[in-house]
Amino acid sequence: MRLRRTLLTLLPKWALSRTTGVVTRIPIPRGARAAAYRAFARRYGVDLTEVETPLTEFRSLRDFFVRRLPSTARPIAVAPLVWPCDGRIVTAGPIVEDRIPQVKGIDYGLRDLIVDDELAGRLSGGTQATVYLSPRDYHRVHAPFTGRCTSSRHVPGSLFPVNPEAQRSIPQLFARNERVVFAFELGDGQRAAVVLVAALNVGDIVCDHALPKHFEVGEELAYFGFGSTTIVVLGPGPLTIPELSPGSAVRMGACLRGGDTPPE
């Protein structure tokens, strides 16, 4: 674990990520696109039955990666709290003494993640859910609740990978990486935040909305340029996130009660 931490620390993460960003934007000849995206799908397990647009219409790998899905692919549950994205649960449950569990035995500070003392104070004593998005997942993030997004804050940082091995190796990983913190006020006064955490090859977090803005549950909030992590934080109030098993698979729009048991 120490060796992995040292290697990841010494890795030229920004240079690699910038290079990947340039490469993934290179236009692919139309005749080669379908084969290229099918190869990517086989490598990472992407479900091509959910791709409504013909593969030849995606000009580059990045365009394919940030694709929208058919509206029927992720129906939004009739519920006040839904999953904001596809992925697998890293941790979910109560925030204890302003510490968020990263993995078993490793945690980090709520204020370190949010970088806003007033908002962090309003979220203290609440609950959270951290979801890891792998390259196979749908990479648009949606509002997990109905509320007013009052602001977004870009927090500069590193670009460590955020895969399970890195989660076990890098202390305070999610509070060290570059991220965007979206602050929310819910209708009953409860405060919340949705944090999109960048990672190696994912220095690209895009929000096309002018803020402040009211979001309905399930409405698209932002998207990643490649796989990464989304953290939902709820302050004390009527909406809470239950303690859920790490590794469970979740799908955007499903009621936030739990995930499917991952295959062995």
C-alpha positions as CSV (number, residue, x, y, z in Angstrom):
1,M,0.0,0.0,0.0
2,R,2.8,2.4,0.8
3,L,4.5,1.6,-2.5
4,R,1.3,2.3,-4.4
5,R,0.8,5.6,-2.5
6,T,4.4,6.6,-3.4
7,L,4.0,5.7,-7.0
8,L,0.7,7.5,-7.3
9,T,2.1,10.6,-5.6
10,L,5.1,10.7,-8.0
11,L,3.0,10.0,-11.1
12,P,2.8,13.1,-13.4
13,K,-1.0,13.2,-13.0
14,W,-1.7,16.6,-14.6
15,A,0.5,15.9,-17.7
16,L,-1.1,12.5,-18.2
17,S,-4.6,13.9,-17.8
18,R,-4.0,16.7,-20.2
19,T,-2.6,14.3,-22.7
20,T,-5.6,12.0,-22.3
21,G,-8.0,14.9,-22.7
22,V,-6.3,15.9,-26.0
23,V,-6.3,12.3,-27.3
24,T,-9.9,11.6,-26.5
25,R,-11.0,14.7,-28.4
26,I,-9.2,13.7,-31.6
27,P,-11.9,13.1,-34.3
28,I,-12.2,9.4,-35.4
29,P,-12.8,8.8,-39.1
30,R,-16.5,8.0,-39.5
31,G,-15.8,4.6,-41.0
32,A,-13.8,3.5,-37.9
33,R,-16.1,4.9,-35.2
34,A,-18.4,2.0,-34.7
35,A,-15.6,-0.5,-34.4
36,A,-13.7,1.8,-32.0
37,Y,-16.7,2.3,-29.7
38,R,-17.6,-1.4,-29.7
39,A,-14.0,-2.2,-28.7
40,F,-14.2,0.3,-25.9
41,A,-17.6,-1.2,-24.8
42,R,-16.1,-4.7,-24.8
43,R,-13.1,-3.6,-22.7
44,Y,-15.1,-1.8,-20.1
45,G,-18.5,-3.5,-20.2
46,V,-20.6,-0.6,-21.6
47,D,-24.2,-1.5,-22.4
48,L,-24.6,-0.5,-26.1
49,T,-28.3,-1.3,-26.0
50,E,-28.7,1.9,-24.1
51,V,-27.0,4.0,-26.9
52,E,-29.8,5.5,-28.9
53,T,-27.6,7.6,-31.2
54,P,-25.9,5.7,-34.1
55,L,-22.3,5.0,-33.1
56,T,-21.1,6.8,-36.3
57,E,-22.5,10.1,-35.0
58,F,-20.1,10.3,-32.1
59,R,-17.2,12.3,-33.5
60,S,-14.6,11.4,-30.8
61,L,-14.2,9.1,-27.8
62,R,-15.1,11.9,-25.5
63,D,-18.3,12.6,-27.4
64,F,-19.2,8.9,-27.0
65,F,-18.2,8.9,-23.3
66,V,-20.4,11.9,-22.3
67,R,-23.4,10.7,-24.4
68,R,-26.9,11.2,-23.1
69,L,-29.2,8.1,-22.8
70,P,-32.7,7.6,-24.0
71,S,-35.2,9.0,-21.6
72,T,-36.6,5.5,-21.0
73,A,-33.2,4.1,-19.9
74,R,-33.1,5.8,-16.5
75,P,-36.7,6.4,-15.3
76,I,-36.8,8.8,-12.3
77,A,-38.5,7.2,-9.3
78,V,-41.4,8.9,-7.7
79,A,-39.4,9.6,-4.5
80,P,-37.9,12.6,-2.8
81,L,-34.4,11.2,-2.9
82,V,-32.8,9.3,-5.9
83,W,-29.3,8.3,-6.9
84,P,-27.6,11.1,-8.8
85,C,-25.6,8.8,-11.1
86,D,-24.7,5.3,-12.1
87,G,-21.9,3.6,-10.2
88,R,-21.0,1.6,-7.1
89,I,-21.3,2.7,-3.5
90,V,-18.0,3.6,-1.8
91,T,-19.6,4.5,1.5
92,A,-23.1,5.7,2.6
93,G,-24.6,6.6,6.0
94,P,-24.1,9.0,8.9
95,I,-21.4,11.6,9.1
96,V,-19.9,11.1,12.5
97,E,-18.0,13.9,14.2
98,D,-17.7,15.7,10.9
99,R,-15.7,12.8,9.4
100,I,-16.7,11.0,6.2
101,P,-15.5,7.4,5.8
102,Q,-13.5,6.9,2.6
103,V,-13.0,3.2,3.1
104,K,-12.9,1.1,6.3
105,G,-10.3,2.6,8.6
106,I,-9.7,5.8,6.5
107,D,-11.8,8.9,6.7
108,Y,-11.5,12.7,6.0
109,G,-13.0,15.9,7.2
110,L,-16.3,17.3,5.9
111,R,-14.9,20.9,6.0
112,D,-11.9,19.7,4.0
113,L,-14.2,18.4,1.3
114,I,-16.6,21.3,1.2
115,V,-14.1,24.2,1.7
116,D,-16.9,26.4,3.0
117,D,-17.2,26.7,6.8
118,E,-20.7,28.0,6.8
119,L,-22.1,25.3,4.5
120,A,-20.0,22.6,6.2
121,G,-21.5,23.7,9.5
122,R,-25.0,23.4,8.1
123,L,-24.2,19.9,6.9
124,S,-22.6,18.7,10.1
125,G,-24.3,15.8,11.7
126,G,-26.0,14.8,8.5
127,T,-25.6,11.8,6.1
128,Q,-23.7,11.2,2.9
129,A,-23.4,8.8,-0.1
130,T,-20.2,8.4,-2.1
131,V,-20.5,6.7,-5.5
132,Y,-17.6,5.7,-7.8
133,L,-18.2,5.8,-11.5
134,S,-16.1,3.5,-13.6
135,P,-15.6,3.9,-17.4
136,R,-18.5,1.6,-18.1
137,D,-21.0,3.9,-16.4
138,Y,-23.3,6.7,-17.7
139,H,-21.4,9.8,-16.7
140,R,-24.0,12.5,-16.4
141,V,-24.9,13.5,-12.8
142,H,-28.5,14.5,-11.9
143,A,-30.1,16.3,-9.0
144,P,-30.8,13.6,-6.3
145,F,-33.6,15.8,-4.8
146,T,-35.7,18.8,-5.6
147,G,-34.1,22.1,-4.5
148,R,-32.4,25.3,-5.3
149,C,-28.7,25.2,-6.3
150,T,-27.4,28.4,-4.8
151,S,-23.9,28.2,-6.1
152,S,-21.0,26.1,-7.3
153,R,-17.4,26.3,-6.1
154,H,-14.4,25.0,-8.0
155,V,-11.8,23.6,-5.6
156,P,-8.3,23.1,-7.2
157,G,-6.5,20.0,-6.2
158,S,-4.6,16.9,-7.4
159,L,-5.8,14.3,-9.9
160,F,-5.2,11.0,-8.1
161,P,-7.1,8.1,-9.5
162,V,-10.2,7.2,-7.5
163,N,-10.5,3.5,-8.2
164,P,-10.9,1.2,-5.2
165,E,-7.1,0.6,-5.0
166,A,-6.5,4.3,-4.7
167,Q,-9.3,4.7,-2.2
168,R,-7.4,2.3,0.1
169,S,-4.0,3.8,-0.5
170,I,-4.4,7.6,-0.6
171,P,-5.5,9.3,2.7
172,Q,-8.1,12.1,2.3
173,L,-8.3,11.2,-1.4
174,F,-11.6,12.9,-2.2
175,A,-10.7,16.0,-0.2
176,R,-7.3,16.3,-2.0
177,N,-8.5,16.0,-5.6
178,E,-9.9,18.7,-7.8
179,R,-13.6,19.0,-7.4
180,V,-16.7,21.1,-7.9
181,V,-19.1,21.6,-4.9
182,F,-22.7,22.4,-5.7
183,A,-24.5,23.9,-2.7
184,F,-28.3,23.3,-2.4
185,E,-31.2,24.6,-0.3
186,L,-34.1,22.3,-0.1
187,G,-37.7,23.4,0.3
188,D,-37.9,22.8,4.0
189,G,-34.7,24.6,4.8
190,Q,-32.5,21.5,4.8
191,R,-29.1,22.2,3.3
192,A,-27.3,19.8,1.0
193,A,-24.3,19.5,-1.4
194,V,-23.4,17.5,-4.4
195,V,-19.7,17.2,-4.9
196,L,-18.2,16.0,-8.2
197,V,-14.6,14.8,-7.7
198,A,-12.2,14.8,-10.6
199,A,-9.5,12.2,-11.0
200,L,-6.7,11.0,-13.2
201,N,-7.8,11.6,-16.8
202,V,-10.9,13.4,-15.4
203,G,-10.0,17.0,-15.0
204,D,-13.2,17.9,-16.9
205,I,-16.4,18.7,-14.9
206,V,-19.0,20.6,-16.9
207,C,-22.1,22.4,-15.7
208,D,-24.1,24.1,-18.5
209,H,-26.5,25.8,-16.1
210,A,-26.5,29.4,-14.9
211,L,-26.7,29.4,-11.1
212,P,-28.6,29.9,-8.9
213,K,-31.3,27.6,-10.3
214,H,-34.1,25.4,-9.1
215,F,-33.7,21.7,-9.9
216,E,-36.3,19.1,-10.0
217,V,-35.4,15.6,-8.7
218,G,-33.6,13.8,-11.5
219,E,-32.8,16.9,-13.6
220,E,-29.3,16.8,-15.1
221,L,-26.8,18.9,-13.1
222,A,-23.4,18.3,-14.7
223,Y,-21.2,15.7,-16.3
224,F,-17.7,14.2,-16.1
225,G,-15.3,14.0,-19.1
226,F,-14.3,10.5,-17.8
227,G,-15.0,8.2,-14.8
228,S,-14.8,9.6,-11.3
229,T,-16.8,10.1,-8.0
230,T,-19.9,11.8,-6.9
231,I,-20.7,12.6,-3.2
232,V,-24.1,13.6,-2.0
233,V,-24.2,15.3,1.5
234,L,-27.4,16.0,3.4
235,G,-27.5,18.2,6.4
236,P,-29.8,17.3,9.3
237,G,-33.4,17.2,8.2
238,P,-36.2,15.0,6.9
239,L,-34.1,13.6,4.0
240,T,-31.5,11.1,5.2
241,I,-29.2,8.6,3.5
242,P,-29.2,5.1,5.2
243,E,-26.1,3.1,5.9
244,L,-25.6,1.0,2.8
245,S,-23.1,-1.7,1.9
246,P,-20.0,-0.7,0.0
247,G,-19.7,-2.2,-3.5
248,S,-23.5,-2.2,-4.2
249,A,-24.4,-1.1,-7.7
250,V,-26.7,1.8,-8.2
251,R,-28.4,3.5,-11.1
252,M,-29.3,7.1,-11.7
253,G,-32.9,7.9,-10.9
254,A,-33.6,4.8,-8.7
255,C,-34.9,5.5,-5.2
256,L,-32.0,6.0,-2.8
257,R,-32.8,3.2,-0.5
258,G,-30.1,0.7,-1.5
259,G,-28.3,-0.9,-4.4
260,D,-28.2,-4.2,-6.1
261,T,-25.8,-6.8,-4.7
262,P,-22.7,-6.9,-7.0
263,P,-22.0,-10.2,-8.7
264,E,-19.3,-12.4,-7.2
